[in-house]
Amino acid sequence: MPFHHELPIRVNVLCTTHTLRVLLIRRPGGGAWDLPGGVVPAGGSVAETGSEVLASRTGYRRAIDSGLAFSLETDERGAVRELSYVLDGGITDGIPTEAIDLKPECRWAPMAELRKLAPVVQYAIIASGRSATFPLLTNGDFTVRTPSRLHTA
């Protein structure tokens, strides 16, 4: 019988403004600020999970159809332990009007605060500035869906 190992897939969403602000969320327990993110459920879509995580954790809704960066996270032996994506949440002219509905643990922060985040996030910022995105396919299918199943009450 072959060994089956389910590889965790993590997504984070980078939403920025032309005025160099980025949407951040405070980690649980009052920890550091980070990009909104979560884990793709088994059999789930990376793009759909990104939209759902963004809406449920921040109150900000965006359809997501492309990525900015990805990284294979390995252990000390070099075995892959996680696949991590940074998804393109878009660039707006200024802080979106939807920001009024942001959850209290979220804020539009100066982009300079991202220096302390993972290298994959730093690369995603560069890719975003260059409009260097890649499509997000699930089983070879490209479908853009707007988050509709979420209740952010």
N, CA, C and O atoms as a GROMACS GRO file, in nm:
protein
  612
    1MET      N    1   0.084  -0.116   0.000
    1MET     CA    2   0.000   0.000   0.000
    1MET      C    3   0.090   0.125   0.000
    1MET      O    4   0.180   0.135   0.083
    2PRO      N    5   0.066   0.220  -0.092
    2PRO     CA    6   0.151   0.340  -0.098
    2PRO      C    7   0.125   0.432   0.022
    2PRO      O    8   0.015   0.439   0.075
    3PHE      N    9   0.230   0.502   0.062
    3PHE     CA   10   0.222   0.598   0.171
    3PHE      C   11   0.153   0.724   0.119
    3PHE      O   12   0.192   0.775   0.014
    4HIS      N   13   0.053   0.774   0.189
    4HIS     CA   14  -0.017   0.895   0.149
    4HIS      C   15   0.009   1.003   0.253
    4HIS      O   16  -0.014   0.984   0.372
    5HIS      N   17   0.057   1.118   0.206
    5HIS     CA   18   0.081   1.231   0.293
    5HIS      C   19   0.013   1.352   0.233
    5HIS      O   20   0.038   1.387   0.118
    6GLU      N   21  -0.072   1.417   0.311
    6GLU     CA   22  -0.141   1.536   0.263
    6GLU      C   23  -0.055   1.658   0.292
    6GLU      O   24  -0.025   1.687   0.408
    7LEU      N   25  -0.017   1.729   0.188
    7LEU     CA   26   0.068   1.847   0.201
    7LEU      C   27  -0.019   1.969   0.235
    7LEU      O   28  -0.108   2.003   0.156
    8PRO      N   29   0.004   2.034   0.348
    8PRO     CA   30  -0.073   2.155   0.381
    8PRO      C   31  -0.042   2.266   0.279
    8PRO      O   32   0.073   2.286   0.241
    9ILE      N   33  -0.147   2.336   0.238
    9ILE     CA   34  -0.132   2.450   0.148
    9ILE      C   35  -0.183   2.572   0.221
    9ILE      O   36  -0.300   2.579   0.261
   10ARG      N   37  -0.094   2.670   0.240
   10ARG     CA   38  -0.128   2.793   0.311
   10ARG      C   39  -0.142   2.906   0.210
   10ARG      O   40  -0.067   2.913   0.113
   11VAL      N   41  -0.240   2.994   0.232
   11VAL     CA   42  -0.258   3.111   0.148
   11VAL      C   43  -0.255   3.237   0.235
   11VAL      O   44  -0.308   3.238   0.346
   12ASN      N   45  -0.195   3.340   0.183
   12ASN     CA   46  -0.201   3.474   0.240
   12ASN      C   47  -0.241   3.567   0.127
   12ASN      O   48  -0.208   3.541   0.011
   13VAL      N   49  -0.312   3.674   0.158
   13VAL     CA   50  -0.363   3.765   0.056
   13VAL      C   51  -0.302   3.903   0.075
   13VAL      O   52  -0.308   3.961   0.184
   14LEU      N   53  -0.242   3.955  -0.032
   14LEU     CA   54  -0.181   4.087  -0.031
   14LEU      C   55  -0.274   4.186  -0.100
   14LEU      O   56  -0.295   4.179  -0.221
   15CYS      N   57  -0.331   4.278  -0.020
   15CYS     CA   58  -0.418   4.385  -0.071
   15CYS      C   59  -0.344   4.516  -0.045
   15CYS      O   60  -0.307   4.544   0.069
   16THR      N   61  -0.322   4.595  -0.148
   16THR     CA   62  -0.245   4.718  -0.133
   16THR      C   63  -0.317   4.836  -0.198
   16THR      O   64  -0.416   4.820  -0.269
   17THR      N   65  -0.264   4.956  -0.171
   17THR     CA   66  -0.314   5.078  -0.233
   17THR      C   67  -0.200   5.146  -0.308
   17THR      O   68  -0.083   5.118  -0.283
   18HIS      N   69  -0.236   5.235  -0.399
   18HIS     CA   70  -0.133   5.313  -0.469
   18HIS      C   71  -0.066   5.412  -0.374
   18HIS      O   72   0.039   5.467  -0.406
   19THR      N   73  -0.126   5.433  -0.257
   19THR     CA   74  -0.068   5.522  -0.156
   19THR      C   75   0.020   5.444  -0.058
   19THR      O   76   0.050   5.492   0.051
   20LEU      N   77   0.061   5.324  -0.098
   20LEU     CA   78   0.154   5.239  -0.023
   20LEU      C   79   0.104   5.197   0.114
   20LEU      O   80   0.175   5.204   0.214
   21ARG      N   81  -0.021   5.152   0.116
   21ARG     CA   82  -0.081   5.093   0.236
   21ARG      C   83  -0.111   4.947   0.205
   21ARG      O   84  -0.133   4.910   0.090
   22VAL      N   85  -0.112   4.865   0.308
   22VAL     CA   86  -0.138   4.722   0.294
   22VAL      C   87  -0.234   4.679   0.404
   22VAL      O   88  -0.227   4.726   0.517
   23LEU      N   89  -0.324   4.588   0.368
   23LEU     CA   90  -0.421   4.538   0.465
   23LEU      C   91  -0.355   4.431   0.551
   23LEU      O   92  -0.307   4.329   0.500
   24LEU      N   93  -0.352   4.455   0.683
   24LEU     CA   94  -0.290   4.362   0.777
   24LEU      C   95  -0.393   4.320   0.882
   24LEU      O   96  -0.492   4.388   0.906
   25ILE      N   97  -0.366   4.206   0.942
   25ILE     CA   98  -0.451   4.152   1.048
   25ILE      C   99  -0.359   4.112   1.164
   25ILE      O  100  -0.250   4.059   1.144
   26ARG      N  101  -0.406   4.138   1.286
   26ARG     CA  102  -0.327   4.102   1.404
   26ARG      C  103  -0.339   3.952   1.427
   26ARG      O  104  -0.449   3.896   1.425
   27ARG      N  105  -0.226   3.888   1.450
   27ARG     CA  106  -0.227   3.745   1.480
   27ARG      C  107  -0.302   3.720   1.610
   27ARG      O  108  -0.308   3.807   1.696
   28PRO      N  109  -0.361   3.600   1.624
   28PRO     CA  110  -0.437   3.568   1.746
   28PRO      C  111  -0.354   3.591   1.872
   28PRO      O  112  -0.232   3.571   1.874
   29GLY      N  113  -0.421   3.633   1.976
   29GLY     CA  114  -0.353   3.655   2.103
   29GLY      C  115  -0.284   3.790   2.111
   29GLY      O  116  -0.200   3.812   2.199
   30GLY      N  117  -0.317   3.882   2.018
   30GLY     CA  118  -0.256   4.015   2.021
   30GLY      C  119  -0.112   4.016   1.973
   30GLY      O  120  -0.035   4.105   2.010
   31GLY      N  121  -0.077   3.919   1.891
   31GLY     CA  122   0.060   3.908   1.840
   31GLY      C  123   0.090   4.009   1.732
   31GLY      O  124   0.026   4.114   1.722
   32ALA      N  125   0.188   3.977   1.650
   32ALA     CA  126   0.235   4.064   1.543
   32ALA      C  127   0.130   4.078   1.434
   32ALA      O  128   0.034   4.002   1.427
   33TRP      N  129   0.149   4.178   1.348
   33TRP     CA  130   0.061   4.200   1.233
   33TRP      C  131   0.110   4.118   1.116
   33TRP      O  132   0.230   4.099   1.098
   34ASP      N  133   0.016   4.068   1.035
   34ASP     CA  134   0.049   3.981   0.923
   34ASP      C  135  -0.056   3.998   0.813
   34ASP      O  136  -0.158   4.062   0.834
   35LEU      N  137  -0.029   3.940   0.697
   35LEU     CA  138  -0.129   3.936   0.592
   35LEU      C  139  -0.240   3.841   0.632
   35LEU      O  140  -0.214   3.742   0.700
   36PRO      N  141  -0.364   3.869   0.591
   36PRO     CA  142  -0.472   3.773   0.617
   36PRO      C  143  -0.439   3.641   0.549
   36PRO      O  144  -0.391   3.640   0.436
   37GLY      N  145  -0.465   3.529   0.616
   37GLY     CA  146  -0.433   3.400   0.556
   37GLY      C  147  -0.498   3.285   0.627
   37GLY      O  148  -0.562   3.301   0.731
   38GLY      N  149  -0.479   3.168   0.568
   38GLY     CA  150  -0.534   3.046   0.624
   38GLY      C  151  -0.488   2.926   0.544
   38GLY      O  152  -0.403   2.938   0.456
   39VAL      N  153  -0.545   2.810   0.575
   39VAL     CA  154  -0.507   2.684   0.512
   39VAL      C  155  -0.617   2.640   0.416
   39VAL      O  156  -0.736   2.647   0.450
   40VAL      N  157  -0.578   2.596   0.298
   40VAL     CA  158  -0.673   2.545   0.199
   40VAL      C  159  -0.724   2.409   0.247
   40VAL      O  160  -0.643   2.321   0.276
   41PRO      N  161  -0.856   2.392   0.254
   41PRO     CA  162  -0.908   2.261   0.296
   41PRO      C  163  -0.880   2.155   0.191
   41PRO      O  164  -0.864   2.187   0.073
   42ALA      N  165  -0.874   2.030   0.233
   42ALA     CA  166  -0.850   1.919   0.140
   42ALA      C  167  -0.950   1.927   0.025
   42ALA      O  168  -1.071   1.937   0.047
   43GLY      N  169  -0.898   1.924  -0.097
   43GLY     CA  170  -0.982   1.930  -0.216
   43GLY      C  171  -1.029   2.070  -0.251
   43GLY      O  172  -1.103   2.087  -0.348
   44GLY      N  173  -0.988   2.172  -0.173
   44GLY     CA  174  -1.033   2.309  -0.195
   44GLY      C  175  -0.953   2.381  -0.302
   44GLY      O  176  -0.846   2.336  -0.343
   45SER      N  177  -1.005   2.492  -0.344
   45SER     CA  178  -0.942   2.579  -0.443
   45SER      C  179  -0.858   2.684  -0.372
   45SER      O  180  -0.904   2.745  -0.275
   46VAL      N  181  -0.737   2.707  -0.421
   46VAL     CA  182  -0.649   2.808  -0.364
   46VAL      C  183  -0.714   2.946  -0.377
   46VAL      O  184  -0.718   3.022  -0.280
   47ALA      N  185  -0.765   2.979  -0.496
   47ALA     CA  186  -0.825   3.111  -0.520
   47ALA      C  187  -0.949   3.132  -0.435
   47ALA      O  188  -0.965   3.237  -0.372
   48GLU      N  189  -1.037   3.034  -0.432
   48GLU     CA  190  -1.160   3.047  -0.355
   48GLU      C  191  -1.130   3.058  -0.206
   48GLU      O  192  -1.192   3.137  -0.135
   49THR      N  193  -1.035   2.978  -0.157
   49THR     CA  194  -0.997   2.987  -0.016
   49THR      C  195  -0.941   3.124   0.015
   49THR      O  196  -0.971   3.180   0.121
   50GLY      N  197  -0.860   3.180  -0.074
   50GLY     CA  198  -0.805   3.314  -0.052
   50GLY      C  199  -0.915   3.418  -0.037
   50GLY      O  200  -0.910   3.501   0.054
   51SER      N  201  -1.016   3.414  -0.125
   51SER     CA  202  -1.128   3.508  -0.117
   51SER      C  203  -1.206   3.488   0.013
   51SER      O  204  -1.243   3.585   0.078
   52GLU      N  205  -1.230   3.364   0.049
   52GLU     CA  206  -1.307   3.334   0.170
   52GLU      C  207  -1.232   3.375   0.296
   52GLU      O  208  -1.291   3.432   0.388
   53VAL      N  209  -1.103   3.347   0.302
   53VAL     CA  210  -1.022   3.384   0.418
   53VAL      C  211  -1.018   3.535   0.432
   53VAL      O  212  -1.033   3.588   0.543
   54LEU      N  213  -0.997   3.605   0.322
   54LEU     CA  214  -0.991   3.752   0.326
   54LEU      C  215  -1.122   3.808   0.382
   54LEU      O  216  -1.120   3.892   0.472
   55ALA      N  217  -1.234   3.763   0.328
   55ALA     CA  218  -1.364   3.815   0.372
   55ALA      C  219  -1.396   3.778   0.516
   55ALA      O  220  -1.442   3.863   0.593
   56SER      N  221  -1.373   3.653   0.554
   56SER     CA  222  -1.411   3.610   0.688
   56SER      C  223  -1.323   3.669   0.796
   56SER      O  224  -1.371   3.694   0.907
   57ARG      N  225  -1.196   3.691   0.768
   57ARG     CA  226  -1.104   3.741   0.872
   57ARG      C  227  -1.095   3.892   0.879
   57ARG      O  228  -1.060   3.948   0.983
   58THR      N  229  -1.127   3.960   0.765
   58THR     CA  230  -1.111   4.105   0.764
   58THR      C  231  -1.241   4.181   0.740
   58THR      O  232  -1.253   4.296   0.782
   59GLY      N  233  -1.339   4.120   0.672
   59GLY     CA  234  -1.460   4.189   0.632
   59GLY      C  235  -1.446   4.253   0.495
   59GLY      O  236  -1.542   4.309   0.444
   60TYR      N  237  -1.329   4.244   0.435
   60TYR     CA  238  -1.301   4.302   0.302
   60TYR      C  239  -1.318   4.193   0.198
   60TYR      O  240  -1.257   4.086   0.208
   61ARG      N  241  -1.401   4.218   0.098
   61ARG     CA  242  -1.431   4.117  -0.003
   61ARG      C  243  -1.365   4.150  -0.137
   61ARG      O  244  -1.380   4.261  -0.189
   62ARG      N  245  -1.294   4.053  -0.190
   62ARG     CA  246  -1.231   4.065  -0.322
   62ARG      C  247  -1.234   3.928  -0.389
   62ARG      O  248  -1.209   3.826  -0.324
   63ALA      N  249  -1.263   3.926  -0.518
   63ALA     CA  250  -1.248   3.803  -0.594
   63ALA      C  251  -1.098   3.788  -0.622
   63ALA      O  252  -1.031   3.885  -0.656
   64ILE      N  253  -1.047   3.669  -0.607
   64ILE     CA  254  -0.904   3.644  -0.628
   64ILE      C  255  -0.888   3.542  -0.739
   64ILE      O  256  -0.951   3.436  -0.736
   65ASP      N  257  -0.804   3.575  -0.838
   65ASP     CA  258  -0.783   3.483  -0.948
   65ASP      C  259  -0.637   3.465  -0.986
   65ASP      O  260  -0.605   3.394  -1.081
   66SER      N  261  -0.546   3.530  -0.910
   66SER     CA  262  -0.405   3.516  -0.944
   66SER      C  263  -0.317   3.520  -0.819
   66SER      O  264  -0.356   3.569  -0.713
   67GLY      N  265  -0.197   3.466  -0.837
   67GLY     CA  266  -0.098   3.463  -0.730
   67GLY      C  267   0.016   3.558  -0.760
   67GLY      O  268   0.036   3.600  -0.873
   68LEU      N  269   0.091   3.590  -0.656
   68LEU     CA  270   0.208   3.676  -0.669
   68LEU      C  271   0.338   3.602  -0.640
   68LEU      O  272   0.441   3.632  -0.699
   69ALA      N  273   0.332   3.506  -0.550
   69ALA     CA  274   0.452   3.431  -0.512
   69ALA      C  275   0.409   3.301  -0.446
   69ALA      O  276   0.300   3.291  -0.391
   70PHE      N  277   0.496   3.201  -0.453
   70PHE     CA  278   0.475   3.078  -0.378
   70PHE      C  279   0.608   3.024  -0.334
   70PHE      O  280   0.712   3.054  -0.393
   71SER      N  281   0.604   2.944  -0.228
   71SER     CA  282   0.727   2.889  -0.172
   71SER      C  283   0.701   2.750  -0.117
   71SER      O  284   0.598   2.724  -0.055
   72LEU      N  285   0.795   2.661  -0.140
   72LEU     CA  286   0.792   2.530  -0.076
   72LEU      C  287   0.866   2.544   0.056
   72LEU      O  288   0.984   2.580   0.058
   73GLU      N  289   0.798   2.517   0.165
   73GLU     CA  290   0.860   2.524   0.297
   73GLU      C  291   0.911   2.385   0.331
   73GLU      O  292   0.837   2.287   0.324
   74THR      N  293   1.039   2.376   0.368
   74THR     CA  294   1.101   2.247   0.394
   74THR      C  295   1.149   2.237   0.538
   74THR      O  296   1.167   2.337   0.607
   75ASP      N  297   1.168   2.113   0.582
   75ASP     CA  298   1.225   2.092   0.715
   75ASP      C  299   1.377   2.086   0.703
   75ASP      O  300   1.432   2.107   0.595
   76GLU      N  301   1.445   2.058   0.814
   76GLU     CA  302   1.592   2.057   0.814
   76GLU      C  303   1.654   1.950   0.725
   76GLU      O  304   1.771   1.960   0.688
   77ARG      N  305   1.576   1.846   0.689
   77ARG     CA  306   1.625   1.741   0.599
   77ARG      C  307   1.597   1.772   0.453
   77ARG      O  308   1.641   1.700   0.363
   78GLY      N  309   1.521   1.880   0.429
   78GLY     CA  310   1.487   1.917   0.292
   78GLY      C  311   1.354   1.861   0.245
   78GLY      O  312   1.316   1.881   0.130
   79ALA      N  313   1.283   1.791   0.332
   79ALA     CA  314   1.152   1.736   0.296
   79ALA      C  315   1.048   1.850   0.296
   79ALA      O  316   1.046   1.932   0.387
   80VAL      N  317   0.964   1.853   0.194
   80VAL     CA  318   0.862   1.957   0.185
   80VAL      C  319   0.757   1.934   0.293
   80VAL      O  320   0.703   1.824   0.306
   81ARG      N  321   0.729   2.039   0.370
   81ARG     CA  322   0.630   2.028   0.478
   81ARG      C  323   0.508   2.116   0.453
   81ARG      O  324   0.404   2.096   0.517
   82GLU      N  325   0.519   2.214   0.361
   82GLU     CA  326   0.406   2.303   0.333
   82GLU      C  327   0.431   2.377   0.202
   82GLU      O  328   0.545   2.407   0.167
   83LEU      N  329   0.323   2.406   0.132
   83LEU     CA  330   0.326   2.492   0.014
   83LEU      C  331   0.257   2.621   0.053
   83LEU      O  332   0.143   2.619   0.101
   84SER      N  333   0.324   2.733   0.034
   84SER     CA  334   0.273   2.861   0.079
   84SER      C  335   0.257   2.956  -0.040
   84SER      O  336   0.351   2.976  -0.117
   85TYR      N  337   0.138   3.014  -0.056
   85TYR     CA  338   0.109   3.110  -0.162
   85TYR      C  339   0.083   3.248  -0.103
   85TYR      O  340   0.029   3.261   0.007
   86VAL      N  341   0.123   3.352  -0.178
   86VAL     CA  342   0.076   3.488  -0.152
   86VAL      C  343  -0.008   3.524  -0.273
   86VAL      O  344   0.041   3.526  -0.386
   87LEU      N  345  -0.137   3.553  -0.249
   87LEU     CA  346  -0.232   3.578  -0.356
   87LEU      C  347  -0.252   3.728  -0.378
   87LEU      O  348  -0.233   3.808  -0.287
   88ASP      N  349  -0.290   3.763  -0.499
   88ASP     CA  350  -0.309   3.902  -0.538
   88ASP      C  351  -0.449   3.949  -0.500
   88ASP      O  352  -0.547   3.913  -0.564
   89GLY      N  353  -0.456   4.031  -0.396
   89GLY     CA  354  -0.584   4.088  -0.353
   89GLY      C  355  -0.611   4.222  -0.419
   89GLY      O  356  -0.711   4.287  -0.388
   90GLY      N  357  -0.524   4.264  -0.510
   90GLY     CA  358  -0.546   4.385  -0.587
   90GLY      C  359  -0.484   4.510  -0.527
   90GLY      O  360  -0.446   4.514  -0.410
   91ILE      N  361  -0.476   4.611  -0.614
   91ILE     CA  362  -0.424   4.742  -0.574
   91ILE      C  363  -0.535   4.843  -0.600
   91ILE      O  364  -0.591   4.848  -0.710
   92THR      N  365  -0.568   4.923  -0.500
   92THR     CA  366  -0.670   5.026  -0.516
   92THR      C  367  -0.604   5.164  -0.508
   92THR      O  368  -0.491   5.177  -0.462
   93ASP      N  369  -0.676   5.267  -0.554
   93ASP     CA  370  -0.620   5.402  -0.552
   93ASP      C  371  -0.589   5.449  -0.411
   93ASP      O  372  -0.483   5.506  -0.385
   94GLY      N  373  -0.680   5.426  -0.320
   94GLY     CA  374  -0.663   5.466  -0.181
   94GLY      C  375  -0.728   5.359  -0.094
   94GLY      O  376  -0.763   5.252  -0.143
   95ILE      N  377  -0.743   5.389   0.033
   95ILE     CA  378  -0.807   5.292   0.122
   95ILE      C  379  -0.952   5.277   0.076
   95ILE      O  380  -1.026   5.376   0.072
   96PRO      N  381  -0.993   5.155   0.042
   96PRO     CA  382  -1.127   5.134  -0.011
   96PRO      C  383  -1.237   5.176   0.085
   96PRO      O  384  -1.220   5.171   0.207
   97THR      N  385  -1.350   5.216   0.029
   97THR     CA  386  -1.464   5.256   0.112
   97THR      C  387  -1.512   5.138   0.196
   97THR      O  388  -1.571   5.158   0.302
   98GLU      N  389  -1.488   5.015   0.148
   98GLU     CA  390  -1.526   4.897   0.226
   98GLU      C  391  -1.449   4.889   0.356
   98GLU      O  392  -1.485   4.813   0.446
   99ALA      N  393  -1.342   4.968   0.368
   99ALA     CA  394  -1.259   4.965   0.488
   99ALA      C  395  -1.339   5.004   0.612
   99ALA      O  396  -1.300   4.972   0.724
  100ILE      N  397  -1.451   5.074   0.592
  100ILE     CA  398  -1.535   5.113   0.705
  100ILE      C  399  -1.583   4.987   0.778
  100ILE      O  400  -1.602   4.989   0.900
  101ASP      N  401  -1.603   4.878   0.704
  101ASP     CA  402  -1.654   4.755   0.761
  101ASP      C  403  -1.544   4.659   0.809
  101ASP      O  404  -1.573   4.544   0.842
  102LEU      N  405  -1.420   4.705   0.812
  102LEU     CA  406  -1.312   4.617   0.856
  102LEU      C  407  -1.332   4.575   1.001
  102LEU      O  408  -1.382   4.651   1.084
  103LYS      N  409  -1.292   4.454   1.028
  103LYS     CA  410  -1.299   4.403   1.166
  103LYS      C  411  -1.195   4.476   1.250
  103LYS      O  412  -1.095   4.524   1.197
  104PRO      N  413  -1.217   4.486   1.382
  104PRO     CA  414  -1.128   4.564   1.468
  104PRO      C  415  -0.982   4.517   1.468
  104PRO      O  416  -0.892   4.597   1.492
  105GLU      N  417  -0.958   4.390   1.440
  105GLU     CA  418  -0.820   4.340   1.443
  105GLU      C  419  -0.747   4.361   1.310
  105GLU      O  420  -0.640   4.304   1.287
  106CYS      N  421  -0.804   4.445   1.221
  106CYS     CA  422  -0.745   4.472   1.090
  106CYS      C  423  -0.715   4.622   1.075
  106CYS      O  424  -0.776   4.706   1.141
  107ARG      N  425  -0.620   4.652   0.987
  107ARG     CA  426  -0.591   4.792   0.957
  107ARG      C  427  -0.516   4.803   0.825
  107ARG      O  428  -0.450   4.708   0.780
  108TRP      N  429  -0.526   4.920   0.764
  108TRP     CA  430  -0.448   4.952   0.645
  108TRP      C  431  -0.321   5.020   0.696
  108TRP      O  432  -0.325   5.135   0.739
  109ALA      N  433  -0.210   4.949   0.692
  109ALA     CA  434  -0.085   4.996   0.751
  109ALA      C  435   0.012   5.042   0.642
  109ALA      O  436  -0.001   5.001   0.526
  110PRO      N  437   0.109   5.125   0.678
  110PRO     CA  438   0.213   5.162   0.582
  110PRO      C  439   0.288   5.037   0.535
  110PRO      O  440   0.321   4.949   0.615
  111MET      N  441   0.314   5.030   0.406
  111MET     CA  442   0.380   4.912   0.349
  111MET      C  443   0.519   4.889   0.409
  111MET      O  444   0.568   4.776   0.408
  112ALA      N  445   0.581   4.993   0.460
  112ALA     CA  446   0.714   4.979   0.522
  112ALA      C  447   0.713   4.877   0.636
  112ALA      O  448   0.818   4.821   0.668
  113GLU      N  449   0.598   4.853   0.697
  113GLU     CA  450   0.589   4.757   0.806
  113GLU      C  451   0.608   4.613   0.760
  113GLU      O  452   0.627   4.524   0.843
  114LEU      N  453   0.604   4.588   0.630
  114LEU     CA  454   0.616   4.451   0.579
  114LEU      C  455   0.760   4.402   0.574
  114LEU      O  456   0.783   4.285   0.541
  115ARG      N  457   0.856   4.486   0.605
  115ARG     CA  458   0.996   4.442   0.603
  115ARG      C  459   1.021   4.324   0.694
  115ARG      O  460   1.113   4.246   0.671
  116LYS      N  461   0.940   4.308   0.798
  116LYS     CA  462   0.961   4.204   0.897
  116LYS      C  463   0.892   4.073   0.861
  116LYS      O  464   0.904   3.975   0.934
  117LEU      N  465   0.821   4.069   0.749
  117LEU     CA  466   0.749   3.948   0.711
  117LEU      C  467   0.838   3.855   0.630
  117LEU      O  468   0.951   3.890   0.594
  118ALA      N  469   0.787   3.737   0.602
  118ALA     CA  470   0.862   3.632   0.532
  118ALA      C  471   0.911   3.678   0.395
  118ALA      O  472   0.846   3.763   0.332
  119PRO      N  473   1.023   3.624   0.347
  119PRO     CA  474   1.075   3.660   0.215
  119PRO      C  475   0.973   3.639   0.103
  119PRO      O  476   0.973   3.716   0.007
  120VAL      N  477   0.887   3.538   0.112
  120VAL     CA  478   0.787   3.516   0.007
  120VAL      C  479   0.691   3.634  -0.001
  120VAL      O  480   0.644   3.667  -0.110
  121VAL      N  481   0.662   3.699   0.111
  121VAL     CA  482   0.576   3.818   0.112
  121VAL      C  483   0.651   3.936   0.050
  121VAL      O  484   0.593   4.012  -0.027
  122GLN      N  485   0.777   3.950   0.083
  122GLN     CA  486   0.857   4.058   0.025
  122GLN      C  487   0.866   4.043  -0.127
  122GLN      O  488   0.858   4.142  -0.199
  123TYR      N  489   0.883   3.921  -0.175
  123TYR     CA  490   0.885   3.898  -0.319
  123TYR      C  491   0.749   3.930  -0.380
  123TYR      O  492   0.742   3.987  -0.489
  124ALA      N  493   0.641   3.895  -0.310
  124ALA     CA  494   0.506   3.923  -0.360
  124ALA      C  495   0.484   4.073  -0.378
  124ALA      O  496   0.417   4.115  -0.473
  125ILE      N  497   0.539   4.154  -0.289
  125ILE     CA  498   0.527   4.300  -0.302
  125ILE      C  499   0.595   4.346  -0.430
  125ILE      O  500   0.541   4.429  -0.504
  126ILE      N  501   0.714   4.293  -0.457
  126ILE     CA  502   0.785   4.328  -0.580
  126ILE      C  503   0.704   4.283  -0.702
  126ILE      O  504   0.688   4.359  -0.797
  127ALA      N  505   0.652   4.161  -0.699
  127ALA     CA  506   0.572   4.109  -0.810
  127ALA      C  507   0.447   4.194  -0.831
  127ALA      O  508   0.408   4.220  -0.945
  128SER      N  509   0.384   4.236  -0.723
  128SER     CA  510   0.264   4.319  -0.733
  128SER      C  511   0.296   4.452  -0.802
  128SER      O  512   0.221   4.497  -0.888
  129GLY      N  513   0.406   4.514  -0.764
  129GLY     CA  514   0.447   4.640  -0.825
  129GLY      C  515   0.478   4.627  -0.972
  129GLY      O  516   0.464   4.724  -1.048
  130ARG      N  517   0.518   4.510  -1.014
  130ARG     CA  518   0.551   4.484  -1.155
  130ARG      C  519   0.433   4.422  -1.231
  130ARG      O  520   0.444   4.391  -1.349
  131SER      N  521   0.321   4.404  -1.163
  131SER     CA  522   0.204   4.333  -1.220
  131SER      C  523   0.243   4.196  -1.272
  131SER      O  524   0.194   4.151  -1.375
  132ALA      N  525   0.332   4.129  -1.199
  132ALA     CA  526   0.381   3.996  -1.238
  132ALA      C  527   0.303   3.890  -1.161
  132ALA      O  528   0.351   3.835  -1.062
  133THR      N  529   0.183   3.861  -1.208
  133THR     CA  530   0.099   3.761  -1.142
  133THR      C  531   0.098   3.632  -1.222
  133THR      O  532   0.143   3.629  -1.337
  134PHE      N  533   0.047   3.526  -1.162
  134PHE     CA  534   0.028   3.400  -1.233
  134PHE      C  535  -0.112   3.349  -1.201
  134PHE      O  536  -0.163   3.372  -1.092
  135PRO      N  537  -0.175   3.278  -1.297
  135PRO     CA  538  -0.312   3.231  -1.274
  135PRO      C  539  -0.314   3.120  -1.169
  135PRO      O  540  -0.218   3.045  -1.153
  136LEU      N  541  -0.427   3.112  -1.098
  136LEU     CA  542  -0.447   3.007  -0.999
  136LEU      C  543  -0.543   2.904  -1.058
  136LEU      O  544  -0.661   2.932  -1.080
  137LEU      N  545  -0.492   2.786  -1.082
  137LEU     CA  546  -0.572   2.679  -1.141
  137LEU      C  547  -0.593   2.570  -1.037
  137LEU      O  548  -0.504   2.543  -0.956
  138THR      N  549  -0.709   2.509  -1.038
  138THR     CA  550  -0.737   2.393  -0.955
  138THR      C  551  -0.776   2.280  -1.048
  138THR      O  552  -0.877   2.290  -1.119
  139ASN      N  553  -0.698   2.174  -1.048
  139ASN     CA  554  -0.721   2.061  -1.138
  139ASN      C  555  -0.727   2.108  -1.283
  139ASN      O  556  -0.805   2.055  -1.363
  140GLY      N  557  -0.645   2.207  -1.316
  140GLY     CA  558  -0.637   2.257  -1.453
  140GLY      C  559  -0.753   2.347  -1.492
  140GLY      O  560  -0.764   2.384  -1.609
  141ASP      N  561  -0.839   2.384  -1.397
  141ASP     CA  562  -0.956   2.465  -1.426
  141ASP      C  563  -0.935   2.606  -1.373
  141ASP      O  564  -0.888   2.624  -1.261
  142PHE      N  565  -0.969   2.705  -1.455
  142PHE     CA  566  -0.957   2.844  -1.415
  142PHE      C  567  -1.096   2.903  -1.404
  142PHE      O  568  -1.161   2.930  -1.505
  143THR      N  569  -1.142   2.923  -1.282
  143THR     CA  570  -1.272   2.984  -1.260
  143THR      C  571  -1.259   3.088  -1.151
  143THR      O  572  -1.198   3.063  -1.047
  144VAL      N  573  -1.315   3.205  -1.176
  144VAL     CA  574  -1.314   3.311  -1.077
  144VAL      C  575  -1.449   3.309  -1.008
  144VAL      O  576  -1.554   3.314  -1.072
  145ARG      N  577  -1.446   3.301  -0.879
  145ARG     CA  578  -1.569   3.299  -0.802
  145ARG      C  579  -1.564   3.409  -0.699
  145ARG      O  580  -1.459   3.435  -0.639
  146THR      N  581  -1.675   3.473  -0.678
  146THR     CA  582  -1.682   3.573  -0.572
  146THR      C  583  -1.725   3.503  -0.444
  146THR      O  584  -1.808   3.413  -0.449
  147PRO      N  585  -1.670   3.544  -0.331
  147PRO     CA  586  -1.710   3.478  -0.208
  147PRO      C  587  -1.859   3.502  -0.182
  147PRO      O  588  -1.904   3.616  -0.175
  148SER      N  589  -1.933   3.394  -0.169
  148SER     CA  590  -2.076   3.409  -0.147
  148SER      C  591  -2.123   3.327  -0.027
  148SER      O  592  -2.230   3.354   0.027
  149ARG      N  593  -2.046   3.230   0.014
  149ARG     CA  594  -2.088   3.142   0.122
  149ARG      C  595  -2.052   3.196   0.259
  149ARG      O  596  -2.080   3.132   0.360
  150LEU      N  597  -1.989   3.312   0.264
  150LEU     CA  598  -1.936   3.361   0.391
  150LEU      C  599  -2.037   3.443   0.469
  150LEU      O  600  -2.117   3.517   0.412
  151HIS      N  601  -2.030   3.428   0.596
  151HIS     CA  602  -2.107   3.511   0.688
  151HIS      C  603  -2.005   3.575   0.780
  151HIS      O  604  -1.941   3.506   0.859
  152THR      N  605  -1.988   3.706   0.771
  152THR     CA  606  -1.882   3.773   0.847
  152THR      C  607  -1.939   3.848   0.969
  152THR      O  608  -1.878   3.943   1.017
  153ALA      N  609  -2.051   3.805   1.017
  153ALA     CA  610  -2.112   3.874   1.131
  153ALA      C  611  -2.030   3.856   1.257
  153ALA      O  612  -2.066   3.908   1.362
   0.00000   0.00000   0.00000
